[in-house]
Amino acid sequence: MIIGFQRDEKTPTSKSGRPYLVDLAGSEMVRKTEASGRRLEEAKTINRSLSTLGQVIKNMADLTRSYVSYQDSKLTKLLQHSISGNSATCLVVHVSRNKLDSAETFSTLRFGSRANQIKNSAKINTSVSKKPGDFMDLVQKLEKDLKAEKHRVSNLVSRDHCSKLAELEEELLLVQLKSEGRVEGFRV
């Protein structure tokens, strides 16, 4: 597995991506396989997960639905980033030409057709990495903004101004702590 990560040396930006290669089990026809015991339980689990995935795909293809639940199975939780939102997804389905497998083939083609109706909007993932010197410029800008906001508030105090002032003070404090290396995971 190769994970893409590209850094531009001229600017503090980097691009990243996360490829997923997934081979899904086919639905288990318990009557055909005559499974029992542990294999039967495994077949039931596979069928439940595939059924949940099918429901998620169906809901995503339905443009009138605003919410899709990925939390109903481990499979859909694992595949959430691959099939939703910011991703480019390719699905390959395998079917049989055997007449005895026509029900499974039809079901698989219906699943593939639904998945094909999903429209994601993939964008390039970029992030900006800041150097300690960059934070000092930001601190100075925020201090200037804070001073200007304090001046405005001193003339006219309202709820909006007080909340804006509190936000600027908090942002300034976080940037100062980050520039000193005392806060992890802060993004500007």
C-alpha atoms as an extended CHARMM CRD file, in Angstrom:
* protein
*
       188  EXT
         1         1  MET       CA              0.0000000000        0.0000000000        0.0000000000  PROA      1               0.0000000000
         2         2  ILE       CA              1.3720000000        3.4120000000       -0.9510000000  PROA      2               0.0000000000
         3         3  ILE       CA              0.1290000000        6.4980000000        0.8370000000  PROA      3               0.0000000000
         4         4  GLY       CA              0.5410000000        9.6830000000       -1.1530000000  PROA      4               0.0000000000
         5         5  PHE       CA              2.0990000000       12.7290000000        0.4540000000  PROA      5               0.0000000000
         6         6  GLN       CA              3.5970000000       15.5900000000       -1.5210000000  PROA      6               0.0000000000
         7         7  ARG       CA              5.2970000000       18.6530000000       -0.0400000000  PROA      7               0.0000000000
         8         8  ASP       CA              5.9660000000       21.8320000000       -2.0060000000  PROA      8               0.0000000000
         9         9  GLU       CA              9.4050000000       23.1630000000       -0.9860000000  PROA      9               0.0000000000
        10        10  LYS       CA              8.6370000000       26.7090000000       -2.2100000000  PROA      10              0.0000000000
        11        11  THR       CA              5.5120000000       27.1280000000       -0.0990000000  PROA      11              0.0000000000
        12        12  PRO       CA              4.5430000000       25.6440000000        3.2660000000  PROA      12              0.0000000000
        13        13  THR       CA              1.8130000000       23.4540000000        1.7400000000  PROA      13              0.0000000000
        14        14  SER       CA              1.5580000000       19.7140000000        1.4100000000  PROA      14              0.0000000000
        15        15  LYS       CA             -0.9110000000       17.4150000000       -0.3230000000  PROA      15              0.0000000000
        16        16  SER       CA             -1.9930000000       14.0320000000        0.9390000000  PROA      16              0.0000000000
        17        17  GLY       CA             -4.2510000000       11.1660000000       -0.0160000000  PROA      17              0.0000000000
        18        18  ARG       CA             -5.3080000000        7.8440000000        1.4240000000  PROA      18              0.0000000000
        19        19  PRO       CA             -5.9030000000        4.9470000000       -0.9780000000  PROA      19              0.0000000000
        20        20  TYR       CA             -8.2010000000        2.0970000000        0.0190000000  PROA      20              0.0000000000
        21        21  LEU       CA             -8.2740000000       -1.2600000000       -1.7360000000  PROA      21              0.0000000000
        22        22  VAL       CA            -11.1820000000       -3.3330000000       -0.4910000000  PROA      22              0.0000000000
        23        23  ASP       CA            -12.2170000000       -6.8360000000       -1.5150000000  PROA      23              0.0000000000
        24        24  LEU       CA            -15.7240000000       -7.4820000000       -0.2170000000  PROA      24              0.0000000000
        25        25  ALA       CA            -17.0320000000      -10.9670000000        0.3930000000  PROA      25              0.0000000000
        26        26  GLY       CA            -20.0150000000      -11.9640000000       -1.6860000000  PROA      26              0.0000000000
        27        27  SER       CA            -23.3350000000      -12.5780000000       -0.0170000000  PROA      27              0.0000000000
        28        28  GLU       CA            -23.5350000000      -16.0350000000        1.4830000000  PROA      28              0.0000000000
        29        29  MET       CA            -26.4190000000      -18.1590000000        0.2330000000  PROA      29              0.0000000000
        30        30  VAL       CA            -26.8450000000      -20.3690000000        3.2860000000  PROA      30              0.0000000000
        31        31  ARG       CA            -29.2550000000      -22.7590000000        1.5710000000  PROA      31              0.0000000000
        32        32  LYS       CA            -26.8130000000      -23.3420000000       -1.2980000000  PROA      32              0.0000000000
        33        33  THR       CA            -23.7150000000      -23.7750000000        0.8440000000  PROA      33              0.0000000000
        34        34  GLU       CA            -25.5100000000      -25.7470000000        3.5740000000  PROA      34              0.0000000000
        35        35  ALA       CA            -23.3590000000      -23.9460000000        6.1430000000  PROA      35              0.0000000000
        36        36  SER       CA            -23.7220000000      -24.8280000000        9.8030000000  PROA      36              0.0000000000
        37        37  GLY       CA            -22.1460000000      -23.9680000000       13.1330000000  PROA      37              0.0000000000
        38        38  ARG       CA            -19.3890000000      -21.3900000000       13.0710000000  PROA      38              0.0000000000
        39        39  ARG       CA            -19.5200000000      -21.0200000000        9.2860000000  PROA      39              0.0000000000
        40        40  LEU       CA            -23.2690000000      -20.2900000000        9.4700000000  PROA      40              0.0000000000
        41        41  GLU       CA            -22.6770000000      -17.5380000000       12.0480000000  PROA      41              0.0000000000
        42        42  GLU       CA            -19.9280000000      -16.0810000000        9.8780000000  PROA      42              0.0000000000
        43        43  ALA       CA            -22.2530000000      -16.1360000000        6.8480000000  PROA      43              0.0000000000
        44        44  LYS       CA            -24.9460000000      -14.3070000000        8.8320000000  PROA      44              0.0000000000
        45        45  THR       CA            -22.4460000000      -11.6280000000        9.8910000000  PROA      45              0.0000000000
        46        46  ILE       CA            -21.2500000000      -11.1760000000        6.3040000000  PROA      46              0.0000000000
        47        47  ASN       CA            -24.8240000000      -10.9070000000        5.0300000000  PROA      47              0.0000000000
        48        48  ARG       CA            -25.7630000000       -8.3800000000        7.7430000000  PROA      48              0.0000000000
        49        49  SER       CA            -22.7390000000       -6.2030000000        6.9210000000  PROA      49              0.0000000000
        50        50  LEU       CA            -23.3890000000       -6.3680000000        3.1850000000  PROA      50              0.0000000000
        51        51  SER       CA            -27.0570000000       -5.5660000000        3.7460000000  PROA      51              0.0000000000
        52        52  THR       CA            -26.0980000000       -2.5090000000        5.8080000000  PROA      52              0.0000000000
        53        53  LEU       CA            -23.6060000000       -1.4300000000        3.1330000000  PROA      53              0.0000000000
        54        54  GLY       CA            -26.3360000000       -1.8490000000        0.5110000000  PROA      54              0.0000000000
        55        55  GLN       CA            -28.6530000000        0.3600000000        2.5860000000  PROA      55              0.0000000000
        56        56  VAL       CA            -25.9430000000        3.0270000000        2.9540000000  PROA      56              0.0000000000
        57        57  ILE       CA            -25.3100000000        2.9590000000       -0.8160000000  PROA      57              0.0000000000
        58        58  LYS       CA            -29.0600000000        3.1940000000       -1.4730000000  PROA      58              0.0000000000
        59        59  ASN       CA            -29.4120000000        6.1650000000        0.9010000000  PROA      59              0.0000000000
        60        60  MET       CA            -26.4100000000        7.9310000000       -0.6140000000  PROA      60              0.0000000000
        61        61  ALA       CA            -27.7960000000        7.4830000000       -4.1250000000  PROA      61              0.0000000000
        62        62  ASP       CA            -31.0950000000        8.9980000000       -2.9640000000  PROA      62              0.0000000000
        63        63  LEU       CA            -30.3550000000       12.7260000000       -3.2750000000  PROA      63              0.0000000000
        64        64  THR       CA            -33.3630000000       13.6520000000       -1.1110000000  PROA      64              0.0000000000
        65        65  ARG       CA            -31.7480000000       12.1120000000        1.9930000000  PROA      65              0.0000000000
        66        66  SER       CA            -29.5620000000       14.4810000000        3.9670000000  PROA      66              0.0000000000
        67        67  TYR       CA            -28.2570000000       11.9670000000        6.5370000000  PROA      67              0.0000000000
        68        68  VAL       CA            -26.6620000000        8.5730000000        6.0240000000  PROA      68              0.0000000000
        69        69  SER       CA            -25.8430000000        6.3680000000        9.0330000000  PROA      69              0.0000000000
        70        70  TYR       CA            -22.4740000000        4.6570000000        8.7480000000  PROA      70              0.0000000000
        71        71  GLN       CA            -22.5350000000        3.5060000000       12.3780000000  PROA      71              0.0000000000
        72        72  ASP       CA            -24.7560000000        0.4520000000       11.8670000000  PROA      72              0.0000000000
        73        73  SER       CA            -21.9030000000       -1.9470000000       11.0630000000  PROA      73              0.0000000000
        74        74  LYS       CA            -18.1300000000       -2.1920000000       11.2840000000  PROA      74              0.0000000000
        75        75  LEU       CA            -17.9240000000       -2.4990000000        7.5050000000  PROA      75              0.0000000000
        76        76  THR       CA            -19.7170000000        0.7790000000        6.8120000000  PROA      76              0.0000000000
        77        77  LYS       CA            -17.6740000000        2.5590000000        9.5040000000  PROA      77              0.0000000000
        78        78  LEU       CA            -14.4620000000        1.3440000000        7.8480000000  PROA      78              0.0000000000
        79        79  LEU       CA            -15.6310000000        2.3080000000        4.3540000000  PROA      79              0.0000000000
        80        80  GLN       CA            -17.1410000000        5.6850000000        5.2740000000  PROA      80              0.0000000000
        81        81  HSD       CA            -14.1800000000        7.7270000000        3.9790000000  PROA      81              0.0000000000
        82        82  SER       CA            -14.0050000000        5.6530000000        0.8010000000  PROA      82              0.0000000000
        83        83  ILE       CA            -17.6180000000        6.0530000000       -0.2420000000  PROA      83              0.0000000000
        84        84  SER       CA            -18.6010000000        9.4930000000        0.9650000000  PROA      84              0.0000000000
        85        85  GLY       CA            -17.6710000000       13.1040000000        0.6090000000  PROA      85              0.0000000000
        86        86  ASN       CA            -14.1350000000       13.9110000000       -0.4050000000  PROA      86              0.0000000000
        87        87  SER       CA            -13.1790000000       10.7760000000       -2.2940000000  PROA      87              0.0000000000
        88        88  ALA       CA            -12.8720000000        9.3570000000       -5.7760000000  PROA      88              0.0000000000
        89        89  THR       CA            -14.2350000000        5.8280000000       -5.7050000000  PROA      89              0.0000000000
        90        90  CYS       CA            -14.1550000000        3.0510000000       -8.2790000000  PROA      90              0.0000000000
        91        91  LEU       CA            -16.2360000000       -0.0770000000       -7.8010000000  PROA      91              0.0000000000
        92        92  VAL       CA            -15.6700000000       -3.3280000000       -9.6770000000  PROA      92              0.0000000000
        93        93  VAL       CA            -18.3340000000       -6.0110000000       -9.3250000000  PROA      93              0.0000000000
        94        94  HSD       CA            -17.8400000000       -9.6610000000      -10.1990000000  PROA      94              0.0000000000
        95        95  VAL       CA            -20.7890000000      -11.6300000000      -11.5550000000  PROA      95              0.0000000000
        96        96  SER       CA            -21.3490000000      -15.1400000000      -12.8160000000  PROA      96              0.0000000000
        97        97  ARG       CA            -22.7840000000      -16.1320000000      -16.1980000000  PROA      97              0.0000000000
        98        98  ASN       CA            -24.0950000000      -19.3740000000      -14.7400000000  PROA      98              0.0000000000
        99        99  LYS       CA            -27.9220000000      -19.5460000000      -14.7660000000  PROA      99              0.0000000000
       100       100  LEU       CA            -27.8850000000      -21.0580000000      -11.2860000000  PROA      100             0.0000000000
       101       101  ASP       CA            -26.3240000000      -17.8160000000       -9.9920000000  PROA      101             0.0000000000
       102       102  SER       CA            -28.7420000000      -15.4500000000      -11.7580000000  PROA      102             0.0000000000
       103       103  ALA       CA            -30.3400000000      -14.1810000000       -8.5250000000  PROA      103             0.0000000000
       104       104  GLU       CA            -26.9420000000      -13.2710000000       -7.0420000000  PROA      104             0.0000000000
       105       105  THR       CA            -25.8140000000      -11.7550000000      -10.3540000000  PROA      105             0.0000000000
       106       106  PHE       CA            -28.9230000000       -9.5860000000      -10.5710000000  PROA      106             0.0000000000
       107       107  SER       CA            -28.5020000000       -8.4610000000       -6.9520000000  PROA      107             0.0000000000
       108       108  THR       CA            -24.8340000000       -7.6020000000       -7.5460000000  PROA      108             0.0000000000
       109       109  LEU       CA            -25.6520000000       -5.6200000000      -10.6940000000  PROA      109             0.0000000000
       110       110  ARG       CA            -28.3820000000       -3.7200000000       -8.8320000000  PROA      110             0.0000000000
       111       111  PHE       CA            -25.8610000000       -2.8930000000       -6.0630000000  PROA      111             0.0000000000
       112       112  GLY       CA            -23.3170000000       -1.6890000000       -8.6540000000  PROA      112             0.0000000000
       113       113  SER       CA            -25.9550000000        0.4050000000      -10.4000000000  PROA      113             0.0000000000
       114       114  ARG       CA            -26.9250000000        2.1110000000       -7.1250000000  PROA      114             0.0000000000
       115       115  ALA       CA            -23.2760000000        2.7400000000       -6.2520000000  PROA      115             0.0000000000
       116       116  ASN       CA            -22.7920000000        4.2990000000       -9.6850000000  PROA      116             0.0000000000
       117       117  GLN       CA            -25.5010000000        6.8790000000       -8.8830000000  PROA      117             0.0000000000
       118       118  ILE       CA            -23.4910000000        8.3270000000       -5.9760000000  PROA      118             0.0000000000
       119       119  LYS       CA            -21.9010000000       11.6710000000       -6.7940000000  PROA      119             0.0000000000
       120       120  ASN       CA            -18.9530000000       12.6550000000       -4.6050000000  PROA      120             0.0000000000
       121       121  SER       CA            -17.0190000000       15.8920000000       -4.8800000000  PROA      121             0.0000000000
       122       122  ALA       CA            -13.3810000000       14.9520000000       -4.4350000000  PROA      122             0.0000000000
       123       123  LYS       CA            -10.9630000000       17.7850000000       -3.7000000000  PROA      123             0.0000000000
       124       124  ILE       CA             -7.2090000000       17.8090000000       -3.2280000000  PROA      124             0.0000000000
       125       125  ASN       CA             -6.3160000000       17.6220000000        0.4710000000  PROA      125             0.0000000000
       126       126  THR       CA             -3.8590000000       20.4120000000        1.1990000000  PROA      126             0.0000000000
       127       127  SER       CA             -2.4820000000       21.5980000000        4.4910000000  PROA      127             0.0000000000
       128       128  VAL       CA             -0.3100000000       24.5440000000        5.3610000000  PROA      128             0.0000000000
       129       129  SER       CA              2.5830000000       23.9470000000        7.7050000000  PROA      129             0.0000000000
       130       130  LYS       CA              3.6650000000       27.0160000000        9.6330000000  PROA      130             0.0000000000
       131       131  LYS       CA              7.1670000000       27.8060000000       10.8190000000  PROA      131             0.0000000000
       132       132  PRO       CA              7.7410000000       29.4370000000       14.2400000000  PROA      132             0.0000000000
       133       133  GLY       CA              8.5080000000       32.7710000000       12.5280000000  PROA      133             0.0000000000
       134       134  ASP       CA              5.1580000000       32.6440000000       10.7380000000  PROA      134             0.0000000000
       135       135  PHE       CA              3.4110000000       32.4850000000       14.1120000000  PROA      135             0.0000000000
       136       136  MET       CA              5.0810000000       35.7030000000       15.2420000000  PROA      136             0.0000000000
       137       137  ASP       CA              3.6040000000       37.5390000000       12.2530000000  PROA      137             0.0000000000
       138       138  LEU       CA              0.2190000000       36.0800000000       13.1000000000  PROA      138             0.0000000000
       139       139  VAL       CA              0.5830000000       37.0410000000       16.7750000000  PROA      139             0.0000000000
       140       140  GLN       CA              1.3850000000       40.6240000000       15.7800000000  PROA      140             0.0000000000
       141       141  LYS       CA             -1.6100000000       40.7520000000       13.4300000000  PROA      141             0.0000000000
       142       142  LEU       CA             -3.9200000000       39.3370000000       16.0950000000  PROA      142             0.0000000000
       143       143  GLU       CA             -2.5740000000       41.7710000000       18.7010000000  PROA      143             0.0000000000
       144       144  LYS       CA             -3.2810000000       44.6250000000       16.2850000000  PROA      144             0.0000000000
       145       145  ASP       CA             -6.7980000000       43.2930000000       15.6050000000  PROA      145             0.0000000000
       146       146  LEU       CA             -7.3820000000       42.8690000000       19.3370000000  PROA      146             0.0000000000
       147       147  LYS       CA             -6.2630000000       46.4100000000       20.0830000000  PROA      147             0.0000000000
       148       148  ALA       CA             -8.5410000000       47.7780000000       17.3460000000  PROA      148             0.0000000000
       149       149  GLU       CA            -11.4570000000       45.7230000000       18.6390000000  PROA      149             0.0000000000
       150       150  LYS       CA            -10.8480000000       46.8660000000       22.2320000000  PROA      150             0.0000000000
       151       151  HSD       CA            -10.8980000000       50.4510000000       21.0170000000  PROA      151             0.0000000000
       152       152  ARG       CA            -14.2120000000       49.8880000000       19.2210000000  PROA      152             0.0000000000
       153       153  VAL       CA            -15.6720000000       48.1580000000       22.2770000000  PROA      153             0.0000000000
       154       154  SER       CA            -14.6140000000       50.9280000000       24.6170000000  PROA      154             0.0000000000
       155       155  ASN       CA            -16.7940000000       53.3300000000       22.6140000000  PROA      155             0.0000000000
       156       156  LEU       CA            -19.7620000000       51.0440000000       22.2260000000  PROA      156             0.0000000000
       157       157  VAL       CA            -20.1670000000       47.8560000000       24.2570000000  PROA      157             0.0000000000
       158       158  SER       CA            -22.5870000000       45.2540000000       22.9390000000  PROA      158             0.0000000000
       159       159  ARG       CA            -22.8870000000       41.4790000000       23.1090000000  PROA      159             0.0000000000
       160       160  ASP       CA            -21.5550000000       41.0770000000       19.5830000000  PROA      160             0.0000000000
       161       161  HSD       CA            -18.4440000000       43.1030000000       20.3220000000  PROA      161             0.0000000000
       162       162  CYS       CA            -17.7820000000       41.3390000000       23.6190000000  PROA      162             0.0000000000
       163       163  SER       CA            -17.9960000000       37.9090000000       21.9830000000  PROA      163             0.0000000000
       164       164  LYS       CA            -15.7380000000       39.0330000000       19.1100000000  PROA      164             0.0000000000
       165       165  LEU       CA            -13.2520000000       40.3860000000       21.6560000000  PROA      165             0.0000000000
       166       166  ALA       CA            -13.2790000000       37.1240000000       23.6190000000  PROA      166             0.0000000000
       167       167  GLU       CA            -12.7130000000       35.1290000000       20.3980000000  PROA      167             0.0000000000
       168       168  LEU       CA             -9.7460000000       37.3000000000       19.4230000000  PROA      168             0.0000000000
       169       169  GLU       CA             -8.2050000000       37.0300000000       22.8960000000  PROA      169             0.0000000000
       170       170  GLU       CA             -8.6040000000       33.2410000000       22.8510000000  PROA      170             0.0000000000
       171       171  GLU       CA             -7.1430000000       32.9610000000       19.3490000000  PROA      171             0.0000000000
       172       172  LEU       CA             -4.1940000000       35.1510000000       20.3600000000  PROA      172             0.0000000000
       173       173  LEU       CA             -3.5220000000       33.0220000000       23.4400000000  PROA      173             0.0000000000
       174       174  LEU       CA             -3.6240000000       29.7850000000       21.4140000000  PROA      174             0.0000000000
       175       175  VAL       CA             -1.2560000000       31.1720000000       18.7810000000  PROA      175             0.0000000000
       176       176  GLN       CA              1.1620000000       32.3490000000       21.4630000000  PROA      176             0.0000000000
       177       177  LEU       CA              1.0680000000       28.9410000000       23.1680000000  PROA      177             0.0000000000
       178       178  LYS       CA              1.5480000000       27.1900000000       19.8240000000  PROA      178             0.0000000000
       179       179  SER       CA              4.5090000000       29.3740000000       18.9190000000  PROA      179             0.0000000000
       180       180  GLU       CA              6.0750000000       28.4140000000       22.2580000000  PROA      180             0.0000000000
       181       181  GLY       CA              5.3810000000       24.7360000000       21.5030000000  PROA      181             0.0000000000
       182       182  ARG       CA              2.9590000000       24.2310000000       24.4050000000  PROA      182             0.0000000000
       183       183  VAL       CA             -0.1690000000       23.3250000000       22.3550000000  PROA      183             0.0000000000
       184       184  GLU       CA             -0.3370000000       20.3820000000       19.9340000000  PROA      184             0.0000000000
       185       185  GLY       CA             -2.6850000000       20.0460000000       16.9740000000  PROA      185             0.0000000000
       186       186  PHE       CA             -3.5950000000       23.7310000000       16.6330000000  PROA      186             0.0000000000
       187       187  ARG       CA             -4.3860000000       24.7840000000       13.0780000000  PROA      187             0.0000000000
       188       188  VAL       CA             -4.3990000000       28.3240000000       11.8060000000  PROA      188             0.0000000000
